[in-house]
Amino acid sequence: PEIPTGSARCRPPATMASPAVSPDSSSHEALSSVNSAPACSPTSDSENLSPDELELLAKLEEQNRLLEADSKSMRSMNGSRRNSGSSLVSSSSASSNLSHLEEDTWILWGRIVNEWDEWRKKKEKLLKELIRKGIPHHFRAIVWQLLCSATDMPVKNQYSELLKMSSPCEKLIRRDIARTYPEHEFFKGQDSLGQEVLFNVMKAYSLVDREVGYCQGSAFIVGLLLMQMPEEEAFCVFVRLMQEYRLRELFKPSMAELGLCIYQFEYMLQEQLPELNIHFRSQSFLTSMYASSWFLTLFLTTFPLPVATRVFDIFMYEGLEIVFRVGMALLQFNQAELVQLDMEGMSQYFQKVIPHQFDSCPDKLILRAFQVKYNPKKMKSRLEKEYAAIKNKEMEEQIEIKRLRTENRLLKQRIETLEKESAALADRLIQVASKIAIFLFST
């Protein structure tokens, strides 16, 4: 059904409702995520926008500026107990702006969903900017499905049948379910709805892709999807992500794609933060020690959900590039502190400090991420070829090592055989010598 675009009081259709608690910690965060850096100019792609859309975007920008001014005003008032009347006016003004902003957000995203094909084809640049600002929570389910073309997938009809089948990964999945978002209300408790549907989706995928089967990191991605949509839809989106977003290669048993991502990230680190790179090497602090989880879980095990979901919005449209950008932005932001720490100190810093630096301002992280230098052509052509050549050489060396080990084993066996034959011959000679001695003595 179409989403009404004329009223802020409209509500999303049932398929868009979340079966779980929203990952957004407050309505303020959900609203501010739509109106945040990097800035979206109302004139972007203006040749493709109707006068109403131009007016709406201009209004959003103006309200964003007002909201920002009110926020600064409130912070200023909170720092002092004087002039409390002005503080109340500021708070009321901010609330009013949020109300208007919510209405405009519903109108804009309702229009985007209802005119999806047109936006994808003719207003792609503007759509990208809006997604970078954050997809409103109530629209995430349908927008994520549209972004990855997961609506009306044939595999959806197989889902109920897959659940009746048995998977060799079931025991492993059951073991890990409780470790996936253990603090989130939806997944708490062994018999919780969250754990049940998470098990179902992971089991179903392990049956349609037996080569990959089940990998623990993927459960965090599925868990996030289940917070937004029913399990059948989450299953379809996950299948599409595995097929089209490099995730399947990341989760293959060999994890060769993860090795490539780490290699590419190390290149960016060496090029853009040489001092930090040298420090990491001097402390034997390997890239895989902190960045593997970034790629395997798309920061879902790094950041609190409101921040991680903002990154995931962008991933759904732009792919793994956002992981490289956010990862490098984190290192740039923390370089001065990290170079002062040893290996143990850096490990603690990555675990305890970095995850909560952007809790109150995810926009700051997104803005910094898109200031990071990223060359898709170099990453794709040059670095992929370099990594492939390195892996081929390693494989050749491994084959040669295996050959040498085989030859060495055969030589050892030959030596052992010769030693046994030599010992047997020595015994025989002793026996002959004894007989000769006895014969000579008797004669």
Secondary structure, 3 states (H helix, E strand, C coil): CCCCCCCCCCCCCHHHCCCCCCCCCCHHHHHHCCCCCCCCCCCCCHHHCCHHHHHHHHHHHHHHHHHHHHHHHHHHHHCCCCCHHHHHHHHHHHHHHHHHHHHHHHHHHHHHHHCHHHHHHHCHHHHHHHHHHCCCHHHHHHHHHHHCCCCCCHHHHHHHHHHHCCCCCHHHHHHHHCCCCCCCHHHCCCCCHHHHHHHHHHHHHHHHCCCCCCCCCHHHHHHHHHHHCCHHHHHHHHHHHHHHCCHHHHHCCCCHHHHHHHHHHHHHHHHHCHHHHHHHHHCCCCHHHHHHHHHHHCCCCCCCHHHHHHHHHHHHHHCCHHHHHHHHHHHHHHHHHHCCCCHHHHHHHHHHCHHHCCCCCHHHHHHHHCCCCCCHHHHHHHHHHHHHHHHHHHHHHHHHHHHHHHHHHHHHHHHHHHHHHHHHHHHHHHHHHHHHHHHHHHC
